[in-house]
């Protein structure tokens, strides 16, 4: 997960595209927990950087 976090933390457009792609395919439903954890972590970092 750390590698994905490092990849997406500076490019939210890439993160959105990745998340949408995984969510749109039933085959990747097992990754929902990973997506939620990454979303939470990326959101908290973005909020801290905005302050």
N, C-alpha and C positions, 0 to 999 in steps of 0.2 A: 504494500500500500504506500510506503514511503516514496518509492520511485514515481508512482502516479501522482502523488501529492506534489512532489518537486517539479514534475513536468507541467502540471496544470496551475500551480499557484500564481504564475505570472502571465497566464494566458486564459482568461475566463471564457473567451469565445471557443477555444479548443475544448475546454472542459464541457461547455454546454453541448457542443456537437457530439462529443464522446458519450455523454450521458443520454442524450436523445437517441443516439444510434443504439446503444445497449437496451434502452427501455422499449424501443420499437420492435425488438425481435424477441419473441417468446423463448427462443433457445437460450437467451442470456438472463432469464428471470432469476436464476440462482445467484446472480451478482447484485441483486437489489440491495442487500445489506452493505455491500462494499460501496455502492453508489451513495447510499445514505450517509455512511461514515465519512466518505470523501467530501460530500456536499457540506456536511456540518463543519468539518475541519477547514475547508476552503472558505466558507462563509465567515467563520470566526477570525481567520487570518485577514481576510479582506476588511472586516469591520475594524480590526486593530490598526490596519494600515491607513484607514480613512481618518483616524483620530489624530 
